Amino acid sequence: MNCTELEFEKIKQQLKNRDILLTDIASALNLSTSHVTLVAKGGSTSKVVAKAISNCLGLPIEQVFGEKYNDVNKRGPKDRSKRRQEIKKAIINNQTVPHKESMA
C-alpha cells in the first residue's frame, strides 16, 4: 500500500465530516452503493468512482488511492463497435456469426 493511500475508514470518516455518504456518490453516478464501497475499500477499481470520491474529499486522486490510477497506458473499455457491426451484419443476413479470431 502506498503511504499516501487512505484507508477505507479514513475515507468514510472524511466523507462523513463533509456530510457525504457513499450512497450519495452511488446515487449521483447511478451505481450500486456496494460497487462504490468496494472501490473505496480497494477491492475493485473504477477511475470514475475513485475520481468522484476524491472530488468529494477535495483531494487529488493520488492522495486518496495512491498510484493505482496513475497508469497512463491503461486503456478504457475495449471498443467493440466493429465486432458489434460484424455480429449485426451476420444476424441480419441470416448467416453464422464468425469467430472473433477471424476479425482482422
FIBA-619984 format. One record per atom (N, C-alpha, C, O): residue number from 1; x, y, z; residue in one letter. Coordinates in Angstrom, 3 decimals, m for minus. Layout:
N
- resi, X, Y, Z, resn
- NUM, X, Y, Z, A
...
END
This chain:
104
- resi, X, Y, Z, resn
- 1, 0.843, m1.190, 0.000, M
- 1, 0.000, 0.000, 0.000, M
- 1, 0.883, 1.247, 0.000, M
- 1, 1.833, 1.344, 0.778, M
- 2, 0.574, 2.166, m0.848, N
- 2, 1.304, 3.422, m0.931, N
- 2, 1.042, 4.236, 0.335, N
- 2, m0.074, 4.228, 0.855, N
- 3, 2.037, 4.920, 0.823, C
- 3, 1.886, 5.668, 2.077, C
- 3, 0.877, 6.809, 1.970, C
- 3, 0.357, 7.265, 2.988, C
- 4, 0.589, 7.281, 0.747, T
- 4, m0.369, 8.369, 0.608, T
- 4, m1.797, 7.860, 0.410, T
- 4, m2.741, 8.649, 0.366, T
- 5, m1.951, 6.545, 0.291, E
- 5, m3.273, 5.961, 0.099, E
- 5, m4.052, 6.011, 1.411, E
- 5, m3.509, 5.701, 2.472, E
- 6, m5.311, 6.399, 1.339, L
- 6, m6.139, 6.468, 2.543, L
- 6, m6.815, 5.128, 2.814, L
- 6, m7.255, 4.447, 1.888, L
- 7, m6.893, 4.759, 4.074, E
- 7, m7.630, 3.564, 4.487, E
- 7, m9.123, 3.838, 4.312, E
- 7, m9.562, 4.988, 4.347, E
- 8, m9.888, 2.777, 4.124, F
- 8, m11.327, 2.904, 3.923, F
- 8, m12.005, 3.678, 5.053, F
- 8, m12.832, 4.554, 4.800, F
- 9, m11.659, 3.359, 6.277, E
- 9, m12.291, 4.043, 7.417, E
- 9, m12.004, 5.539, 7.401, E
- 9, m12.855, 6.348, 7.771, E
- 10, m10.810, 5.896, 6.973, K
- 10, m10.457, 7.316, 6.888, K
- 10, m11.258, 8.002, 5.768, K
- 10, m11.720, 9.131, 5.932, K
- 11, m11.415, 7.315, 4.641, I
- 11, m12.233, 7.855, 3.546, I
- 11, m13.650, 8.081, 4.041, I
- 11, m14.230, 9.148, 3.840, I
- 12, m14.205, 7.054, 4.696, K
- 12, m15.571, 7.156, 5.219, K
- 12, m15.708, 8.302, 6.219, K
- 12, m16.685, 9.050, 6.181, K
- 13, m14.736, 8.437, 7.105, Q
- 13, m14.783, 9.486, 8.132, Q
- 13, m14.695, 10.875, 7.502, Q
- 13, m15.429, 11.786, 7.884, Q
- 14, m13.795, 11.026, 6.537, Q
- 14, m13.655, 12.334, 5.893, Q
- 14, m14.903, 12.685, 5.087, Q
- 14, m15.300, 13.849, 5.034, Q
- 15, m15.523, 11.689, 4.461, L
- 15, m16.789, 11.936, 3.762, L
- 15, m17.865, 12.345, 4.768, L
- 15, m18.624, 13.285, 4.531, L
- 16, m17.920, 11.633, 5.884, K
- 16, m18.904, 11.943, 6.927, K
- 16, m18.720, 13.371, 7.436, K
- 16, m19.697, 14.083, 7.664, K
- 17, m17.472, 13.785, 7.613, N
- 17, m17.193, 15.154, 8.060, N
- 17, m17.711, 16.189, 7.071, N
- 17, m17.987, 17.328, 7.447, N
- 18, m17.841, 15.800, 5.821, R
- 18, m18.355, 16.702, 4.783, R
- 18, m19.846, 16.444, 4.519, R
- 18, m20.421, 16.994, 3.579, R
- 19, m20.468, 15.593, 5.365, D
- 19, m21.878, 15.222, 5.235, D
- 19, m22.158, 14.578, 3.874, D
- 19, m23.149, 14.895, 3.215, D
- 20, m21.273, 13.677, 3.470, I
- 20, m21.411, 12.937, 2.217, I
- 20, m21.369, 11.453, 2.553, I
- 20, m20.484, 10.995, 3.276, I
- 21, m22.323, 10.712, 2.029, L
- 21, m22.355, 9.265, 2.221, L
- 21, m21.970, 8.564, 0.929, L
- 21, m22.111, 9.125, m0.158, L
- 22, m21.487, 7.342, 1.053, L
- 22, m21.177, 6.559, m0.142, L
- 22, m22.431, 6.353, m0.986, L
- 22, m22.353, 6.239, m2.209, L
- 23, m23.585, 6.307, m0.327, T
- 23, m24.842, 6.174, m1.066, T
- 23, m25.114, 7.417, m1.917, T
- 23, m25.712, 7.316, m2.989, T
- 24, m24.680, 8.581, m1.447, D
- 24, m24.845, 9.809, m2.235, D
- 24, m24.023, 9.729, m3.523, D
- 24, m24.488, 10.107, m4.598, D
- 25, m22.798, 9.231, m3.392, I
- 25, m21.913, 9.095, m4.552, I
- 25, m22.488, 8.068, m5.520, I
- 25, m22.526, 8.292, m6.730, I
- 26, m22.936, 6.940, m4.973, A
- 26, m23.521, 5.886, m5.806, A
- 26, m24.734, 6.410, m6.567, A
- 26, m24.890, 6.155, m7.761, A
- 27, m25.577, 7.132, m5.872, S
- 27, m26.777, 7.686, m6.497, S
- 27, m26.420, 8.670, m7.610, S
- 27, m27.022, 8.651, m8.684, S
- 28, m25.442, 9.522, m7.345, A
- 28, m25.029, 10.514, m8.340, A
- 28, m24.460, 9.849, m9.597, A
- 28, m24.618, 10.363, m10.704, A
- 29, m23.797, 8.698, m9.414, L
- 29, m23.183, 8.000, m10.548, L
- 29, m24.094, 6.916, m11.122, L
- 29, m23.732, 6.230, m12.078, L
- 30, m25.284, 6.771, m10.527, N
- 30, m26.238, 5.748, m10.945, N
- 30, m25.621, 4.351, m10.846, N
- 30, m25.763, 3.523, m11.746, N
- 31, m24.936, 4.116, m9.730, L
- 31, m24.287, 2.834, m9.456, L
- 31, m24.786, 2.307, m8.126, L
- 31, m25.433, 3.030, m7.368, L
- 32, m24.488, 1.054, m7.841, S
- 32, m24.880, 0.491, m6.548, S
- 32, m23.920, 0.987, m5.463, S
- 32, m22.746, 1.257, m5.717, S
- 33, m24.452, 1.096, m4.269, T
- 33, m23.626, 1.500, m3.131, T
- 33, m22.536, 0.465, m2.881, T
- 33, m21.420, 0.812, m2.495, T
- 34, m22.861, m0.801, m3.101, S
- 34, m21.861, m1.851, m2.867, S
- 34, m20.675, m1.706, m3.821, S
- 34, m19.539, m1.978, m3.434, S
- 35, m20.925, m1.283, m5.052, H
- 35, m19.819, m1.082, m6.001, H
- 35, m18.939, 0.084, m5.552, H
- 35, m17.712, m0.024, m5.557, H
- 36, m19.549, 1.174, m5.173, V
- 36, m18.795, 2.345, m4.710, V
- 36, m18.003, 1.986, m3.453, V
- 36, m16.846, 2.381, m3.315, V
- 37, m18.617, 1.244, m2.547, T
- 37, m17.937, 0.816, m1.328, T
- 37, m16.743, m0.073, m1.647, T
- 37, m15.676, 0.080, m1.052, T
- 38, m16.918, m0.998, m2.582, L
- 38, m15.841, m1.895, m2.976, L
- 38, m14.652, m1.121, m3.547, L
- 38, m13.500, m1.451, m3.264, L
- 39, m14.928, m0.102, m4.345, V
- 39, m13.850, 0.738, m4.891, V
- 39, m13.175, 1.507, m3.754, V
- 39, m11.948, 1.593, m3.702, V
- 40, m13.968, 2.058, m2.856, A
- 40, m13.407, 2.806, m1.720, A
- 40, m12.534, 1.916, m0.839, A
- 40, m11.546, 2.382, m0.272, A
- 41, m12.892, 0.643, m0.723, K
- 41, m12.110, m0.305, 0.077, K
- 41, m10.883, m0.821, m0.668, K
- 41, m10.011, m1.450, m0.070, K
- 42, m10.815, m0.555, m1.972, G
- 42, m9.683, m1.027, m2.763, G
- 42, m9.867, m2.426, m3.314, G
- 42, m8.926, m3.002, m3.859, G
- 43, m11.057, m2.982, m3.184, G
- 43, m11.328, m4.324, m3.671, G
- 43, m11.648, m4.390, m5.148, G
- 43, m11.675, m5.472, m5.736, G
- 44, m11.889, m3.247, m5.746, S
- 44, m12.183, m3.154, m7.171, S
- 44, m11.674, m1.795, m7.644, S
- 44, m11.454, m0.893, m6.836, S
- 45, m11.491, m1.655, m8.939, T
- 45, m11.042, m0.370, m9.458, T
- 45, m12.081, 0.223, m10.399, T
- 45, m12.714, m0.489, m11.179, T
- 46, m12.240, 1.507, m10.313, S
- 46, m13.085, 2.273, m11.217, S
- 46, m12.603, 3.706, m11.119, S
- 46, m12.759, 4.359, m10.087, S
- 47, m12.019, 4.184, m12.196, K
- 47, m11.492, 5.543, m12.167, K
- 47, m12.605, 6.565, m11.972, K
- 47, m12.401, 7.588, m11.320, K
- 48, m13.780, 6.295, m12.534, V
- 48, m14.917, 7.203, m12.387, V
- 48, m15.310, 7.321, m10.917, V
- 48, m15.505, 8.423, m10.405, V
- 49, m15.425, 6.184, m10.248, V
- 49, m15.806, 6.185, m8.830, V
- 49, m14.693, 6.791, m7.978, V
- 49, m14.953, 7.608, m7.095, V
- 50, m13.457, 6.388, m8.249, A
- 50, m12.327, 6.916, m7.478, A
- 50, m12.236, 8.433, m7.621, A
- 50, m11.981, 9.139, m6.645, A
- 51, m12.444, 8.925, m8.827, K
- 51, m12.388, 10.379, m9.061, K
- 51, m13.523, 11.082, m8.312, K
- 51, m13.329, 12.155, m7.740, K
- 52, m14.699, 10.472, m8.322, A
- 52, m15.839, 11.062, m7.610, A
- 52, m15.567, 11.132, m6.105, A
- 52, m15.835, 12.148, m5.464, A
- 53, m15.034, 10.047, m5.552, I
- 53, m14.704, 10.035, m4.118, I
- 53, m13.653, 11.096, m3.818, I
- 53, m13.776, 11.841, m2.846, I
- 54, m12.632, 11.161, m4.646, S
- 54, m11.568, 12.158, m4.456, S
- 54, m12.116, 13.576, m4.533, S
- 54, m11.751, 14.431, m3.726, S
- 55, m12.984, 13.824, m5.494, N
- 55, m13.590, 15.150, m5.623, N
- 55, m14.431, 15.497, m4.401, N
- 55, m14.434, 16.641, m3.946, N
- 56, m15.142, 14.509, m3.874, C
- 56, m15.949, 14.741, m2.675, C
- 56, m15.073, 15.087, m1.473, C
- 56, m15.479, 15.845, m0.592, C
- 57, m13.873, 14.524, m1.449, L
- 57, m12.945, 14.800, m0.354, L
- 57, m12.122, 16.062, m0.601, L
- 57, m11.449, 16.557, 0.303, L
- 58, m12.178, 16.577, m1.821, G
- 58, m11.379, 17.757, m2.162, G
- 58, m9.893, 17.447, m2.232, G
- 58, m9.054, 18.309, m1.966, G
- 59, m9.571, 16.197, m2.595, L
- 59, m8.177, 15.759, m2.653, L
- 59, m7.861, 15.191, m4.032, L
- 59, m8.756, 14.707, m4.726, L
- 60, m6.594, 15.248, m4.431, P
- 60, m6.209, 14.596, m5.682, P
- 60, m6.404, 13.077, m5.557, P
- 60, m6.255, 12.510, m4.474, P
- 61, m6.730, 12.447, m6.649, I
- 61, m6.990, 11.006, m6.654, I
- 61, m5.804, 10.219, m6.091, I
- 61, m5.998, 9.192, m5.441, I
- 62, m4.573, 10.694, m6.336, E
- 62, m3.370, 10.006, m5.852, E
- 62, m3.283, 10.029, m4.332, E
- 62, m2.749, 9.102, m3.722, E
- 63, m3.802, 11.077, m3.726, Q
- 63, m3.758, 11.195, m2.276, Q
- 63, m4.747, 10.248, m1.609, Q
- 63, m4.557, 9.851, m0.459, Q
- 64, m5.789, 9.891, m2.325, V
- 64, m6.804, 9.006, m1.765, V
- 64, m6.516, 7.543, m2.098, V
- 64, m6.641, 6.668, m1.241, V
- 65, m6.129, 7.285, m3.348, F
- 65, m5.969, 5.911, m3.810, F
- 65, m4.541, 5.544, m4.197, F
- 65, m4.319, 4.507, m4.821, F
- 66, m3.588, 6.369, m3.842, G
- 66, m2.203, 6.076, m4.180, G
- 66, m1.985, 6.150, m5.683, G
- 66, m2.595, 6.969, m6.370, G
- 67, m1.127, 5.302, m6.177, E
- 67, m0.769, 5.338, m7.596, E
- 67, m1.575, 4.358, m8.440, E
- 67, m1.250, 4.124, m9.604, E
- 68, m2.614, 3.792, m7.861, K
- 68, m3.436, 2.792, m8.532, K
- 68, m3.999, 3.276, m9.869, K
- 68, m4.151, 2.482, m10.797, K
- 69, m4.307, 4.557, m9.973, Y
- 69, m4.940, 5.088, m11.179, Y
- 69, m3.993, 5.941, m12.016, Y
- 69, m4.437, 6.677, m12.897, Y
- 70, m2.699, 5.848, m11.749, N
- 70, m1.717, 6.664, m12.474, N
- 70, m1.226, 6.049, m13.766, N
- 70, m0.559, 6.736, m14.540, N
- 71, m1.518, 4.804, m14.034, D
- 71, m1.005, 4.125, m15.217, D
- 71, m1.636, 4.721, m16.473, D
- 71, m2.778, 4.414, m16.813, D
- 72, m0.882, 5.570, m17.150, V
- 72, m1.399, 6.236, m18.347, V
- 72, m1.558, 5.275, m19.513, V
- 72, m2.250, 5.596, m20.479, V
- 73, m0.934, 4.104, m19.447, N
- 73, m1.050, 3.135, m20.523, N
- 73, m2.291, 2.267, m20.414, N
- 73, m2.595, 1.499, m21.327, N
- 74, m3.016, 2.385, m19.299, K
- 74, m4.240, 1.616, m19.149, K
- 74, m5.271, 2.121, m20.144, K
- 74, m5.455, 3.325, m20.326, K
- 75, m5.929, 1.177, m20.773, R
- 75, m6.982, 1.547, m21.713, R
- 75, m8.312, 1.518, m20.999, R
- 75, m8.470, 0.877, m19.959, R
- 76, m9.238, 2.206, m21.563, G
- 76, m10.597, 2.151, m21.063, G
- 76, m11.264, 0.895, m21.593, G
- 76, m10.587, m0.035, m22.033, G
- 77, m12.567, 0.866, m21.553, P
- 77, m13.267, m0.296, m22.078, P
- 77, m12.916, m0.526, m23.552, P
- 77, m12.750, 0.418, m24.325, P
- 78, m12.812, m1.786, m23.910, K
- 78, m12.458, m2.167, m25.268, K
- 78, m13.528, m1.680, m26.239, K
- 78, m14.724, m1.822, m25.983, K
- 79, m13.091, m1.109, m27.346, D
- 79, m14.028, m0.657, m28.377, D
- 79, m14.523, m1.879, m29.137, D
- 79, m13.755, m2.527, m29.849, D
- 80, m15.778, m2.186, m28.989, R
- 80, m16.367, m3.358, m29.627, R
- 80, m17.243, m2.991, m30.807, R
- 80, m17.994, m3.837, m31.293, R
- 81, m17.174, m1.762, m31.284, S
- 81, m18.079, m1.330, m32.345, S
- 81, m17.938, m2.160, m33.619, S
- 81, m18.945, m2.485, m34.249, S
- 82, m16.714, m2.511, m34.013, K
- 82, m16.519, m3.323, m35.218, K
- 82, m17.104, m4.716, m35.027, K
- 82, m17.742, m5.266, m35.925, K
- 83, m16.872, m5.282, m33.832, R
- 83, m17.398, m6.625, m33.564, R
- 83, m18.918, m6.598, m33.551, R
- 83, m19.550, m7.504, m34.094, R
- 84, m19.520, m5.584, m32.946, R
- 84, m20.978, m5.473, m32.925, R
- 84, m21.533, m5.404, m34.344, R
- 84, m22.534, m6.047, m34.660, R
- 85, m20.876, m4.619, m35.194, Q
- 85, m21.308, m4.486, m36.589, Q
- 85, m21.216, m5.823, m37.306, Q
- 85, m22.105, m6.183, m38.078, Q
- 86, m20.141, m6.558, m37.049, E
- 86, m19.955, m7.867, m37.676, E
- 86, m21.069, m8.825, m37.240, E
- 86, m21.619, m9.560, m38.061, E
- 87, m21.393, m8.813, m35.954, I
- 87, m22.456, m9.673, m35.429, I
- 87, m23.797, m9.271, m36.027, I
- 87, m24.570, m10.121, m36.468, I
- 88, m24.065, m7.979, m36.038, K
- 88, m25.333, m7.468, m36.574, K
- 88, m25.496, m7.849, m38.039, K
- 88, m26.564, m8.299, m38.456, K
- 89, m24.445, m7.670, m38.809, K
- 89, m24.485, m7.980, m40.244, K
- 89, m24.797, m9.458, m40.463, K
- 89, m25.628, m9.802, m41.303, K
- 90, m24.132, m10.330, m39.709, A
- 90, m24.358, m11.766, m39.848, A
- 90, m25.798, m12.133, m39.493, A
- 90, m26.432, m12.917, m40.198, A
- 91, m26.310, m11.571, m38.409, I
- 91, m27.673, m11.882, m37.978, I
- 91, m28.685, m11.394, m38.999, I
- 91, m29.602, m12.129, m39.367, I
- 92, m28.525, m10.156, m39.460, I
- 92, m29.454, m9.588, m40.447, I
- 92, m29.446, m10.402, m41.739, I
- 92, m30.489, m10.589, m42.366, I
- 93, m28.265, m10.887, m42.136, N
- 93, m28.142, m11.663, m43.372, N
- 93, m28.372, m13.159, m43.161, N
- 93, m28.123, m13.975, m44.049, N
- 94, m28.857, m13.501, m41.955, N
- 94, m29.159, m14.895, m41.622, N
- 94, m27.948, m15.801, m41.857, N
- 94, m28.068, m16.888, m42.423, N
- 95, m26.784, m15.333, m41.412, Q
- 95, m25.543, m16.074, m41.565, Q
- 95, m24.986, m16.438, m40.193, Q
- 95, m25.396, m15.888, m39.171, Q
- 96, m24.054, m17.366, m40.196, T
- 96, m23.357, m17.724, m38.956, T
- 96, m22.440, m16.576, m38.552, T
- 96, m21.741, m16.001, m39.387, T
- 97, m22.449, m16.254, m37.282, V
- 97, m21.567, m15.201, m36.780, V
- 97, m20.151, m15.756, m36.730, V
- 97, m19.909, m16.771, m36.078, V
- 98, m19.206, m15.100, m37.414, P
- 98, m17.828, m15.600, m37.421, P
- 98, m17.178, m15.503, m36.045, P
- 98, m17.530, m14.648, m35.233, P
- 99, m16.221, m16.399, m35.800, H
- 99, m15.464, m16.348, m34.549, H
- 99, m14.672, m15.053, m34.495, H
- 99, m14.280, m14.511, m35.528, H
- 100, m14.442, m14.570, m33.307, K
- 100, m13.736, m13.296, m33.174, K
- 100, m12.313, m13.353, m33.679, K
- 100, m11.773, m12.321, m34.077, K
- 101, m11.672, m14.526, m33.680, E
- 101, m10.299, m14.640, m34.180, E
- 101, m10.209, m14.316, m35.666, E
- 101, m9.153, m13.913, m36.154, E
- 102, m11.328, m14.494, m36.392, S
- 102, m11.304, m14.258, m37.826, S
- 102, m11.349, m12.768, m38.178, S
- 102, m11.161, m12.386, m39.333, S
- 103, m11.601, m11.934, m37.161, M
- 103, m11.641, m10.488, m37.417, M
- 103, m10.242, m9.970, m37.669, M
- 103, m9.293, m10.340, m36.978, M
- 104, m10.123, m9.107, m38.668, A
- 104, m8.815, m8.544, m38.961, A
- 104, m8.858, m7.046, m38.870, A
- 104, m7.842, m6.385, m39.086, A
END
